Amino acid sequence: MTSETHPIYCLLVDDLAENLLALEALLQRDGLVCLKARSGEEALELLLVHDVALALLDVQMPGMDGFELAEYMRGNERARHVPIIFVTAGTTDLQRRFRGYEAGAVDFIQKPIEADILRSKAAVFFDLHDQRRQIVAQRDEMAKLAAALQSADRRKNEFLAILGHELRNPIAALAAGLHLLERREGTDAAREIRGRMDRHVQHLSRLIEDILDIARIDQGKISLKTQRISLQDALGFAVEACQPAIEAAQHRLVLDITDKPVWLDADYARIVQIAANLLNNAAKYTPAGGEVRLTARVVDGWAEIEVADTGIGIPTDMQARIFDLFAQVKKPNGDPQEGLGIGLALVRQLVALHGGGLSLKQSVPGEGSVFQVRLPTVEALVA
């Protein structure tokens, strides 16, 4: 932040217009704006509006003289830091100088003014003001960075707490399963126990893969295995993968997918992952017996995939942050949801890698949400 982008203001106070013009001409430099006042009252009004780097005050003025104006400035919170140079045509005896310095003056300049001396002295205060402004800007920037670091640290701690909870449950279930197997090996119950253990292993694997995917994308280490794929096939597989979670919550799944073949140059597994994440999210945030709707169509050469639900919706103050890493909408009773809060962040990054976009099209607390994915079709890429 410099005077090139933010002007430096100098206040000139003299009851004679010609003196003000002369001072302005002497001080002229790039980035400097001279504020001219012909009385103490006018000067005080200007000081209320502008951040002034230096004030040049004529000592002898009708009404409020320079000394009185300086005393008013020193009593004003906004103007007390402004350095003052008195300009006087008469002799300045010791008593007058003492009064001037007592009022806050940093110097006296005699008329007729020597241009080089005035410019040299003024330049010191202009440069100091510019440096102070840069320091303030740097301080504010540091404060923002500190706040961001504190927020990141808080979110990291929240994430670790959630991660510990998410990992502890399936690990405990696996440990209990092993214990039961030792006691029931060879019985019909062993097959059911192994099935439950397998589901917990899959859950752990999914959590770890999501975490690794986020890290790979951030480090630029993820690569897409792009090929010509059918959007309908990818969505069908995603629906199949999410069917157990949707049925477990007794949701009604509505599919509205265009019959016209839609071809993408994309990574099949990642497109499935995108759709599955959104469908699982919809099922998780929708109370039992709700509806989840998957829509797919082509608009202006782009595949538009929408996942809508009749769930708890997203609070207004949360909607701008919903795609941030570790962001989670809490349950209506205030408890956190299951999961790590990385699903939407991961989906957004995967969609972006395909040259598309993810948005929250609509969300009403208590009524549900609609997420939209836009991906370029082969037709759009060729065009």
N, C-alpha and C positions, 0 to 999 in steps of 0.2 A: 504494500500500500504506500504510494508515494504521491508527491504533489502533481505528478503527471496525470493521475487519475482522480485525485482529490485536491482541489485548490487549497492554497494557504491564504488565510484572511489576515489583513493588516488593517487596524482601525486608525483612521486619521481624524483628529478633532481640532477644528480651528473655526472661528466665527467668520473668517474671510474666505470666500470661495476660491479666490486666486491662489491663496496659500495652499489650499487643499489640492488644487490641480498641479501646483509646482511640486509638492511632496510626492504625489502620485507619479509624476514624470520621472523624478529622481529615483524612485524605488522600483521602477518597472522591471519585471523579470518574468520568465515563463512560470506559469502556475500560480502567480500571485494575484489576488483580488483585493483591491483597496476599497474599504468601506469608509465612506466620507460622512462626517457629521459636523453640523455647524453649531451645536450646543451640547451641553452635558446630557440633557434629556434625550436628544436624538441618539447619542452615543450609547446610553444605557439600553435603549430599545434594540439597537443593533447587537449588543452583547448578549441579549436574551435569546437571539436567534442563531448567532454564528459562533463557532469555536475559533477564537481569535488568537493568532500567534504572537502579535505585538501591537501595542497601542502607542501612538505618538500623540501627545496631548499638548496643546498650546496652554501656557500658564495663564496668560491674561485673556479672559473671555468675559463678556457681560453675563450677568446671572451667575450660574454655577461655573467657577473658574476651574482650572486644571487640577489644583490641589484637592478641591472638594469632590470633583469627579473621581479622582484616584481613591479617595477615602470611601466613596460609595462602592467602587469596584472591589476594594478589599473586604467590604462587608457583605459582598454577594458571593454565594457559594460557587456559582458558575464562572464568575469573572475574577475571582481572587488570585488565580494562578497566572493571569495574563501579565507579562512583563511590561513595564511602562517606561517610556523615555519622554521626558519633558522637553518641549521646544520653547525657548524664551528669547525675546528680543532685547530684554533689559539685562542689566548685570545681576548676577546671582550671588548675593552675599551669603555668608556662612549660615545665617539663620534661615534664609529661604531654602538653601540646599538641605539643611537639616529637616525642615518641614516636608520637603519633597521626598527625601529618602524615608522619612517616617511614614509617609503616605503610601510607600511601596515602590518608589521609582528605582530603576536600575541605573539611570544615567540622565545627564542634562546635555542638550545640544543648543549652542548659541546661534542666533541668526546674525548675519547671513550664514546659511548652512553650507558647509563644505560637502559637496556631493559624495566624494570618495569615502569620507569618514562616516556619513550617514549610511551609505550602502553597506559598508563593511560591518558596522555595528548591527544593522538590521539583519544582515545575512546570517549572523551567528544565531539570532533568536529564531529565524525562519528554519534553519537547519535543525536546531534543537527541537523545535515543535514537530518537524517532520519525523525526527528520530523517536520522539515520545509517542507519536501516533502509530509508528510502526511497532513499537514495543507493546502498546495497548492491543494492537491487532494480533500480535504474536501471542500475547497473554490470553486473549479470547480464544484463539485457535488452540492453544495448549489446554485451555479449560474444556473445550469441546472434545479434544482428543482424550483427556482424562475421563470425561463423562462417558465417552464411547468405550474406553477400556474398562471402566467400572461396570457398564452394562454388559459388555462381552464376558467379563469375569462372572457376573451374576448369572448370566445365561449358561455359562460353562458349568457352574456349580449346580444349576437346576438340571442341566442335561445329565451330569454325572449321577445325580440323585435318581432321575428317571431311569437312566441306563442300569443302575444298580438294582432298582426295583424290577425292571423288565427282565434282566438276566437272572435274578435270584429265583423268581417263580418257576421258570422252566427247569432250571438246574435242580431246584428242590424236588420238582416232580420227577426228574430223571433219577435222582438219588433214591427217592421213595420207590420208583418202579424197579430199580435194580434190587432193592431189598425184598420187594414182593416176589420178584422172579426167583430169588434164591429159595424162597419158601414154597413157591407154587410151580416150579419147573416141571414140565410134563403134564400139566393140567390144561383144561380148556381156557381157564382164566389167563394163562400165560400169553396166549395169542392176543387177547384184548389189551393186556398190559403193554405188550410190545407195540401195539398200534398207537396207544396213547403216548408212549415214549417217542415213537417216530414223529408224531405231530409236534411234540415239543422240540425235537431236534430240528425239524423244518422251520419252526418259529425262530429258534436261535440263529439258524443259518440265514434266514431272511433279514433279521436285525443286523447281523454282521455284514452281509452283502450290501445293504443300504448304506451303512456307515462307510464301507470301503468305496462304494460308488461315489459318494459325496467327496471323499478324499481324492479319488482318481480324477474326477472332473475338475476340482479346484487346482490340482497339480498339472492339468492338461494331459493326463496319462490315459484317459479313456478314449477308445477309438470305436467308431461305429462299423459294424459289418453290414455295409449297405448292399441291398439287392432289390430287385423288382418284387414287391409283395402286394398282396390283396389286403386292403384295409378291412374288408369284411371278415377275412380269415383271422386276422390278428385280433379283431374285436371279439370274434366268436371264442377264441381260445382264452381271452381275458375273462369273458363272462363265465366260461367253464371253470376257470381257476377260482373265481370269486363266489360261485354258486353256493358252496357250503356255508360261507359266512352270511350270505344274504338269506338263505333258508333258515339258518340257526336263529336269526333275528325275526323270522316270520315276515320278512318284507315282501312286497309285490314288486317283481322286476318287470319293467316295461321296456321293450326294445323297439326303436323306431329308426331302423337303418335302411338307407336307400338300397333298392334292388340293383341299380345301375352299378356295374363294377367300378371300383375306385382303386387306382394303382398308385403306389408310392415307391420312390427310391429311398428305402429306409432300412433300419436295423429291425428285423422282425421281433426279436426278443425284447428290445427296448420299447417298441410300440405297444407290445403286450403289457410290459411293465408299467408304462404310462397309464393305460386304460385301467389295468388292475388296481393300481394305487388309488386312482380316483373313485373307482367302484367300491373298494374296501373302505375308503374314507367316508363315502356316502353312507354305507351300511353302518359304520361305527358311530357316526354322529346322528343317526336317525333312531328314534325310539322304536321299540318292538311294534311290528305291525304297520310300519310306514311304507313309503313307496320310493323306489330308486328307478330312475329313467335314464336310459342310454340312447342318445340320438346321434346319428351321423348323416351328413349330407355334403354336397359339393356346392360351394358358392364362389363364383368368379375364379374358378380354377383351384380353389383351396378347399381341402377337406376340413370340415368343421365338426368336431366331436364334442358333444355336451353331455355332462353327467349332472343330473338334477336329483334332489332328494327333498323329502318333507321333514327334515331333521330340525335340530335345535338352532340352526342358523349361526351366523357369526356376528358378534357385537360390533357396532359401528366403529368403535375406537380400535378394534382389532383388525378390521378389514384391510387396512393399508399394510399390515405386517404379516398377513397370513402366509405369504410365500417365504418369509424369513426362516432361516435355519433354527430349529428347536421351538418354533412358534406353535402353540397349541391352544385350542379353544377348550375352556374348562366345562365340566358338566354343569347343569343348572344348579346343583347344590354346592358348586364351588370346587369340587374335587377335580384333580387333573384326569384327563383321559388316558387310557392305556396307549403305549407307543412312545416313540422318541421325539415326535414332532419334526421329522425330517422328510416325510413323504412328499408334501407339496413342494418343498425346496428342491428335492431330487427330481420330481416331475418337471418343474420349470426348467431345470438345467438340461434335462434330456430332450425336452421339446426344443429348446434353443439350439442344441447341437444339430437338430434336424432342420434348422432354418425356420422354425415355427414360433408360435407364441401361446402362452397360457394366461388366462385372465379369469378373475372372479366376475362373471357376468351379472350376477344378482345374488343378494343374500338378505334375508329378513329374519331377525331373531325370532325364534319360535315358529317359523314357517318353512325354513329350508334354504338351500343354496343351489346355485347353478354355476358350474365351472365349464369353461370353454377352451378347447385346444384347437389351434389352427395349424395345419400342416400343408406344405406345398405338394400338390399332386404331380404326377408325371407330366400331365398336360400343362401345368403352370411352369414347370422347370423347362420344358421344351420351348414354350412361348417366350 
